[in-house]
Structures are given as C-alpha cells and as structure tokens.
Amino acid sequence: MKRTFPSPAALLLAVALAASSFAGCEKLDRDMYDNPAFRPQEEPVRLPPEGSVPTKGSGRVPLPGTPAAAAAGNPERMDDSARIRGKELYGIHCAPCHGLSGKGDGRVAAKFVPTPADISAGAGGIHPPAGERFSVLTHGKNGMPAFRYDLTERERWLVAAHVETLK
C-alpha cells in the first residue's frame, strides 16, 4: 500500500493557521502590561464620583497637614477598655514599624527607606493634634500605608489616642 503525505501547500496552510492563532494570544495577556504602575505601598487614587454619598463612615477625612485635619477632635469616649483596645491595635498595626515606644525602631523598620517616623512625644514633648494623627492613619503619609480599609473609623481614633500616650 502506498502512503500519501499531505501536499506541501497543505502543510504550509496548516502552519500558517497555527501561527496566526497563536499570534492572537498576546492580546489576551495585555492586561498586566497596560495597567498603570504604582510604587510599593502606594494606592491608586480613586476619587468618588461628584455628589456621591459615602456608604460607611462619616464621610471624607481631611488630608494630613491641612487645618481641617488639625481641627478635628476625637469623638470617642476614652475609658479604660477603649485605651486597652487602642494599645492592642497599635501593637498589631503600628508597632512592627514604629516600635512599642513609637521611636521608629520596630522590628521591620530597618528594611524601609525612609525609616518610619518617630511618633513619640520626642524632645519637644508635643504630639500633633488628634485629628492630624487620625488623618495620617486614614490616608497614610510618606512611606506609611493608609489604614482606612484595615481599621474602622472608631479603631483609627483609638490608635490615634494611644499614640498620644507614647513618650
């Protein structure tokens, strides 16, 4: 029995079809290439549409360094259980970088450039206002990430109140 092989034209056509089908795969994987780039611990800016109503929390928190942030006061009643909870939350979310004393000497502090800020009272013995601390916790500052998605509004106020006790 005589074996017949496909003609060279049929082989060429099959190779051309296979090559053209693989060429389309590159366009399916472009999502990773076309995304905007962000630096580590940097979030994309997602502003809500004009006139939108917040679904949780009391609305917008002023940015750090603004007079509105400095003027905001802590609405939480600070009893013993609130102070203990603030200290616990600080130990979980802040102490790894800022250290238990707030001097910026936490276990992972040496790995960051710039190193975490000294948030203790320091030589001047003065802390920034509670609203400013809350704003930094909400939005982040310099290399510090924002905690608005990790901590509730109440928890951020408790941590801000605990920072005031650091010396």
C-alpha positions as CSV (number, residue, x, y, z in Angstrom):
1,M,0.0,0.0,0.0
2,K,1.3,3.4,-1.0
3,R,1.5,6.1,1.7
4,T,0.4,9.5,0.8
5,F,1.8,12.6,2.6
6,P,0.0,15.9,2.6
7,S,1.0,18.2,-0.1
8,P,3.5,21.0,0.7
9,A,0.7,23.5,0.1
10,A,-1.5,21.8,2.8
11,L,1.4,21.7,5.3
12,L,2.1,25.4,4.6
13,L,-1.5,26.3,5.1
14,A,-1.6,24.3,8.5
15,V,1.5,26.1,9.8
16,A,0.1,29.5,8.7
17,L,-3.2,28.8,10.6
18,A,-1.4,27.6,13.7
19,A,0.9,30.7,13.7
20,S,-2.0,33.1,13.2
21,S,-4.0,31.6,16.1
22,F,-1.0,31.9,18.5
23,A,-0.4,35.5,17.5
24,G,-3.8,36.4,18.9
25,C,-2.9,35.1,22.4
26,E,-0.6,38.1,23.0
27,K,-3.6,40.4,23.0
28,L,-5.3,38.4,25.7
29,D,-2.5,38.8,28.1
30,R,-2.0,42.6,27.8
31,D,-3.9,43.5,31.0
32,M,-0.7,43.2,33.1
33,Y,1.2,45.4,30.6
34,D,-1.4,48.1,30.2
35,N,-2.1,48.7,33.9
36,P,-0.7,51.9,35.4
37,A,2.4,51.4,37.6
38,F,2.5,52.2,41.3
39,R,5.3,52.2,43.8
40,P,5.3,49.8,46.7
41,Q,2.6,50.6,49.3
42,E,1.1,53.2,47.0
43,E,-2.6,53.1,46.2
44,P,-4.2,54.3,43.1
45,V,-6.2,57.4,43.5
46,R,-9.8,56.5,43.2
47,L,-11.9,59.6,43.7
48,P,-15.7,59.0,44.2
49,P,-18.0,60.5,41.6
50,E,-19.2,64.1,42.2
51,G,-22.2,64.2,44.5
52,S,-21.8,60.6,45.7
53,V,-22.9,59.7,49.3
54,P,-20.5,57.6,51.4
55,T,-21.8,54.1,52.3
56,K,-19.9,53.8,55.6
57,G,-18.1,56.1,58.0
58,S,-18.9,59.8,58.5
59,G,-17.7,61.0,55.1
60,R,-14.4,62.3,53.9
61,V,-11.4,62.7,56.2
62,P,-9.3,65.8,55.5
63,L,-5.8,65.2,54.2
64,P,-2.8,65.2,56.6
65,G,-1.2,68.7,57.1
66,T,-4.4,70.6,56.4
67,P,-6.0,72.9,59.0
68,A,-9.2,70.8,58.8
69,A,-7.3,67.7,59.9
70,A,-5.7,69.6,62.8
71,A,-9.0,70.9,64.0
72,A,-10.8,67.5,64.1
73,G,-11.3,66.2,67.6
74,N,-11.6,62.7,68.8
75,P,-15.3,61.8,69.1
76,E,-14.7,58.6,71.0
77,R,-15.1,58.4,74.8
78,M,-11.8,57.2,76.1
79,D,-12.5,54.9,79.0
80,D,-10.2,52.1,80.2
81,S,-11.5,49.5,77.7
82,A,-11.0,52.0,74.8
83,R,-7.4,52.7,75.9
84,I,-6.6,49.0,76.1
85,R,-8.2,48.4,72.7
86,G,-6.2,51.3,71.2
87,K,-3.0,49.8,72.7
88,E,-3.8,46.4,71.2
89,L,-4.5,47.8,67.8
90,Y,-1.3,49.9,67.9
91,G,0.7,46.7,68.8
92,I,-0.8,44.9,65.8
93,H,-0.7,47.5,63.1
94,C,1.9,50.1,64.2
95,A,4.5,48.6,66.5
96,P,6.1,46.4,63.7
97,C,7.4,49.6,62.1
98,H,7.2,52.3,64.8
99,G,8.1,50.1,67.7
100,L,6.3,49.9,71.1
101,S,7.8,53.2,72.2
102,G,6.9,55.0,68.9
103,K,10.6,55.9,68.1
104,G,10.5,54.3,64.7
105,D,12.6,51.3,65.9
106,G,10.2,48.4,65.2
107,R,11.3,45.0,64.0
108,V,10.9,45.8,60.3
109,A,11.9,49.5,60.5
110,A,15.4,48.9,59.2
111,K,14.0,47.5,55.9
112,F,12.3,50.7,54.9
113,V,13.7,53.7,53.2
114,P,12.9,56.2,54.6
115,T,12.7,54.7,58.0
116,P,9.4,55.0,59.9
117,A,8.9,58.3,61.7
118,D,9.4,58.9,65.4
119,I,5.8,59.3,66.6
120,S,6.6,59.6,70.3
121,A,6.5,62.9,72.0
122,G,10.2,63.3,71.5
123,A,12.4,66.1,72.8
124,G,9.7,68.8,72.5
125,G,7.2,66.7,74.4
126,I,4.4,67.7,71.9
127,H,2.3,65.4,69.8
128,P,0.4,66.6,66.7
129,P,-3.3,67.1,67.3
130,A,-5.5,64.0,67.4
131,G,-7.2,64.9,64.1
132,E,-3.9,65.1,62.4
133,R,-2.9,61.6,63.7
134,F,-6.3,60.3,62.6
135,S,-5.8,61.8,59.1
136,V,-2.4,60.2,58.8
137,L,-3.8,56.8,59.8
138,T,-6.6,57.2,57.3
139,H,-4.6,58.4,54.3
140,G,-1.1,57.4,55.0
141,K,1.9,59.7,54.7
142,N,5.3,59.3,53.0
143,G,6.0,55.6,53.1
144,M,3.3,54.7,55.6
145,P,0.3,53.0,54.1
146,A,-3.3,54.1,54.6
147,F,-5.2,52.1,57.2
148,R,-8.7,53.2,56.1
149,Y,-9.5,49.7,54.8
150,D,-7.8,47.8,57.6
151,L,-9.2,49.7,60.6
152,T,-12.7,51.1,61.2
153,E,-13.1,54.8,61.9
154,R,-13.5,54.1,65.6
155,E,-10.4,51.9,65.7
156,R,-8.3,54.6,64.0
157,W,-9.5,57.1,66.6
158,L,-8.5,54.7,69.4
159,V,-5.0,54.2,67.9
160,A,-4.6,58.0,67.5
161,A,-5.5,58.4,71.2
162,H,-2.9,55.7,72.1
163,V,-0.2,57.4,70.2
164,E,-0.6,60.4,72.5
165,T,0.4,58.3,75.4
166,L,3.8,57.4,73.9
167,K,6.8,59.3,75.4
